[in-house]
Amino acid sequence: MGFYDLSKEERDILVDKMQKEIETETKKDEFSKFLDYASNNDTYIRKKAYLIMARFFRDRLNYRDNVIHIINHLFDHDNELVRQTMVNTLGEIGKTNAEIVFDLLEAAMEDEHFKVRNAVMSSLKKMSKKNPEPTLAFAKQFLDHPDPRIRRQVVHGIELRGRIHPEDVLPLLKEVQFETNKKVRETLIHVLGQISYKDGCLPKVLRDLKTWNNESLIKEALNEIVSVHKNYDFSKYTNKEVQKLVENQFS
């Protein structure tokens, strides 16, 4: 039975049980119950587990060494769900303590399983939103990495910060404007669209694109920006307003 198959009362009881069990173990630098939850097939149970563990790191200073030791111990576990949960725990910790998680996140970028690599992207997203300065500096190191999967992870991973402050991520995106890998290029165009639709963001994105040199990518990015505003009812501008702004900037 999955987490959301339970009633609200049953879910509350389960979360309280998880928290007590994980705390009891973490105090003793043990992790058998945490491992059970971290390997559970239900996404939401795994999520509750990593949120609990990350909260212990944040709020209980005397638990921090044990939390990091447990993550390190399980980081190379045979089960990809466990590895995924460890990376998600790192992402939560990294929202306030980025430097301590970077080495493990870098290692996870090369994990053989896509679930773990996707967890790196998710972690970078929430870290770049909440703790941008060190996270963006970390991401910048991998923009020219020889593995396109890693380049794609970092380009996608800085998206959430860009939705609020596009000026913070546009310099990094500009560095990869001549990307030749199809998936990375598509991700770059997607991110440019996603960072354009909130209040105050579109003018910043258009101004920056004016300074780029890859004409074919600029054209695709502008088409994506227009499409995003057409498809998102909650966008700041109407589709016609966006088309006019684009024409004024790029005609």
C-alpha positions as CSV (number, residue, x, y, z in Angstrom):
1,M,0.0,0.0,0.0
2,G,1.4,3.4,-1.1
3,F,1.7,6.5,1.1
4,Y,-1.2,8.2,-0.5
5,D,-3.4,5.1,-0.3
6,L,-3.4,5.7,3.5
7,S,-5.9,8.1,5.1
8,K,-4.6,11.4,6.4
9,E,-4.6,10.1,9.9
10,E,-2.7,7.0,8.9
11,R,-0.1,9.1,7.0
12,D,0.5,11.3,10.0
13,I,1.0,8.2,12.2
14,L,3.4,6.7,9.7
15,V,5.5,9.9,9.4
16,D,5.7,10.2,13.2
17,K,6.8,6.6,13.3
18,M,9.4,7.2,10.6
19,Q,10.8,10.3,12.4
20,K,11.1,8.5,15.7
21,E,12.8,5.5,14.2
22,I,15.2,7.5,12.1
23,E,16.1,9.7,15.0
24,T,16.7,6.8,17.3
25,E,19.1,5.3,14.8
26,T,20.8,8.5,13.8
27,K,21.7,9.2,17.4
28,K,23.6,5.9,17.4
29,D,25.0,6.3,13.9
30,E,22.9,3.4,12.7
31,F,20.6,3.3,9.7
32,S,18.7,0.0,9.2
33,K,15.2,1.6,9.4
34,F,16.3,4.6,7.3
35,L,17.6,2.1,4.7
36,D,14.3,0.4,4.6
37,Y,12.5,3.7,3.9
38,A,15.2,4.8,1.5
39,S,14.7,1.7,-0.6
40,N,10.9,1.7,-0.5
41,N,9.3,1.5,-3.9
42,D,6.9,4.4,-3.0
43,T,8.3,7.7,-4.0
44,Y,6.6,9.6,-1.2
45,I,7.9,7.3,1.5
46,R,11.4,7.8,0.2
47,K,10.8,11.6,0.1
48,K,9.6,11.6,3.7
49,A,12.8,9.7,4.7
50,Y,15.2,12.1,3.1
51,L,13.3,15.2,4.3
52,I,13.5,13.8,7.9
53,M,17.2,13.1,7.6
54,A,18.0,16.5,6.1
55,R,15.9,18.2,8.8
56,F,18.0,16.4,11.5
57,F,21.2,17.8,9.8
58,R,19.7,21.3,9.7
59,D,18.2,21.5,13.2
60,R,20.3,19.1,15.3
61,L,23.9,20.1,15.3
62,N,24.9,17.1,17.3
63,Y,23.5,14.8,14.6
64,R,25.4,16.3,11.7
65,D,28.5,14.0,11.7
66,N,26.3,11.0,12.0
67,V,24.0,12.1,9.2
68,I,26.9,12.7,6.8
69,H,28.4,9.3,7.8
70,I,25.2,7.5,7.1
71,I,24.9,9.2,3.7
72,N,28.5,8.3,2.8
73,H,27.9,4.7,3.9
74,L,24.8,4.3,1.7
75,F,25.9,6.5,-1.2
76,D,27.3,3.5,-3.2
77,H,24.5,1.1,-2.3
78,D,23.6,-1.5,-4.9
79,N,19.9,-0.3,-5.0
80,E,19.5,2.7,-7.2
81,L,16.6,3.9,-5.1
82,V,18.9,4.1,-2.1
83,R,21.4,6.1,-4.1
84,Q,18.7,8.3,-5.4
85,T,17.5,9.0,-1.8
86,M,21.0,9.9,-0.7
87,V,21.3,12.4,-3.5
88,N,18.0,13.9,-2.6
89,T,19.1,14.2,1.0
90,L,22.2,16.0,-0.2
91,G,20.0,18.4,-2.2
92,E,18.0,19.3,0.9
93,I,21.1,19.8,3.0
94,G,22.7,21.8,0.2
95,K,19.9,24.4,0.4
96,T,21.7,25.8,3.5
97,N,25.1,24.0,3.5
98,A,26.2,23.6,-0.1
99,E,29.9,23.1,0.2
100,I,29.6,19.9,2.3
101,V,27.6,18.1,-0.5
102,F,29.5,19.1,-3.6
103,D,31.9,16.2,-3.7
104,L,29.2,13.6,-3.5
105,L,27.0,15.4,-6.0
106,E,29.8,15.4,-8.4
107,A,30.3,11.7,-8.0
108,A,26.6,11.1,-8.4
109,M,26.6,12.9,-11.8
110,E,28.3,9.9,-13.3
111,D,26.0,7.3,-11.7
112,E,25.0,4.5,-14.1
113,H,21.3,4.9,-13.3
114,F,19.2,7.7,-14.7
115,K,17.2,8.0,-11.5
116,V,20.3,9.0,-9.6
117,R,21.4,11.4,-12.3
118,N,18.0,13.0,-12.4
119,A,18.2,13.4,-8.6
120,V,21.3,15.4,-9.1
121,M,19.4,17.7,-11.4
122,S,16.6,18.0,-8.9
123,S,19.1,18.7,-6.1
124,L,20.8,21.4,-8.1
125,K,17.5,23.0,-8.9
126,K,16.4,23.5,-5.3
127,M,20.0,24.4,-4.2
128,S,20.3,27.0,-6.9
129,K,17.0,28.5,-5.9
130,K,17.7,28.7,-2.2
131,N,21.5,28.9,-2.1
132,P,22.5,30.3,-5.4
133,E,26.0,31.7,-5.0
134,P,28.0,28.5,-4.2
135,T,25.6,26.3,-6.3
136,L,26.0,28.3,-9.5
137,A,29.8,28.5,-9.0
138,F,29.7,24.7,-8.7
139,A,27.6,24.2,-11.8
140,K,29.8,26.5,-13.8
141,Q,32.7,24.1,-13.5
142,F,30.8,21.5,-15.5
143,L,29.5,23.5,-18.5
144,D,32.3,22.2,-20.7
145,H,32.5,18.7,-19.2
146,P,33.2,16.0,-21.9
147,D,30.1,14.0,-20.9
148,P,27.0,15.6,-22.4
149,R,24.8,14.0,-19.7
150,I,26.7,16.0,-17.1
151,R,26.4,19.2,-19.1
152,R,22.7,18.6,-19.4
153,Q,22.4,18.1,-15.6
154,V,23.9,21.4,-14.8
155,V,22.1,23.4,-17.5
156,H,18.8,22.0,-16.3
157,G,19.8,22.2,-12.6
158,I,20.1,26.0,-12.6
159,E,16.6,26.5,-14.1
160,L,14.7,27.3,-10.8
161,R,17.1,30.2,-9.9
162,G,16.6,31.5,-13.4
163,R,12.8,31.6,-13.0
164,I,13.2,34.2,-10.2
165,H,16.5,35.9,-11.2
166,P,17.4,35.1,-14.8
167,E,20.3,37.5,-14.7
168,D,22.0,35.1,-12.3
169,V,22.0,32.1,-14.7
170,L,22.1,33.8,-18.2
171,P,25.9,34.2,-18.1
172,L,26.2,30.5,-17.6
173,L,23.7,29.6,-20.3
174,K,25.5,31.9,-22.7
175,E,28.7,29.9,-22.2
176,V,27.0,26.9,-23.8
177,Q,25.2,28.6,-26.7
178,F,27.3,26.7,-29.2
179,E,26.4,23.3,-27.6
180,T,26.4,20.6,-30.3
181,N,24.8,17.8,-28.4
182,K,21.1,17.6,-29.3
183,K,19.8,16.8,-25.9
184,V,21.9,19.5,-24.2
185,R,20.9,22.1,-26.8
186,E,17.2,21.2,-26.4
187,T,17.6,21.5,-22.6
188,L,19.2,24.9,-23.0
189,I,16.4,26.1,-25.2
190,H,13.8,24.7,-22.7
191,V,15.5,26.5,-19.8
192,L,15.5,29.8,-21.7
193,G,11.8,29.5,-22.2
194,Q,11.2,28.6,-18.6
195,I,13.1,31.5,-17.2
196,S,11.2,34.0,-19.3
197,Y,7.6,33.9,-18.3
198,K,7.5,35.3,-14.7
199,D,7.0,39.0,-13.9
200,G,10.1,41.0,-14.9
201,C,12.0,38.1,-16.4
202,L,11.2,38.4,-20.1
203,P,12.9,41.8,-20.7
204,K,16.1,40.5,-19.0
205,V,16.2,37.3,-21.1
206,L,15.6,39.2,-24.4
207,R,18.3,41.8,-23.6
208,D,20.8,39.1,-22.8
209,L,20.0,37.1,-25.9
210,K,20.7,40.2,-28.0
211,T,24.4,39.8,-26.9
212,W,24.6,36.1,-28.0
213,N,26.2,35.1,-31.2
214,N,24.6,31.8,-32.2
215,E,21.8,33.0,-34.5
216,S,20.2,29.7,-35.0
217,L,20.0,29.0,-31.3
218,I,18.6,32.5,-30.7
219,K,15.9,31.9,-33.2
220,E,14.9,28.6,-31.6
221,A,15.0,30.1,-28.1
222,L,12.7,33.0,-29.2
223,N,10.3,30.5,-30.7
224,E,10.3,28.6,-27.4
225,I,9.7,31.8,-25.4
226,V,6.7,32.7,-27.6
227,S,5.4,29.1,-27.2
228,V,5.8,29.1,-23.4
229,H,3.8,32.4,-23.1
230,K,1.1,31.0,-25.4
231,N,0.8,27.7,-23.5
232,Y,1.0,29.1,-19.9
233,D,-2.2,31.0,-18.9
234,F,-0.3,32.3,-15.9
235,S,2.4,34.0,-17.9
236,K,3.1,37.7,-17.3
237,Y,2.5,38.7,-20.9
238,T,0.0,37.6,-23.5
239,N,1.2,35.8,-26.6
240,K,0.7,38.9,-28.7
241,E,2.6,41.1,-26.3
242,V,5.5,38.6,-26.3
243,Q,5.6,38.6,-30.1
244,K,5.7,42.4,-30.2
245,L,8.5,42.5,-27.6
246,V,10.5,40.0,-29.6
247,E,9.9,41.9,-32.9
248,N,11.0,45.1,-31.3
249,Q,14.2,43.6,-29.9
250,F,15.2,41.4,-32.9
251,S,13.7,42.9,-36.0
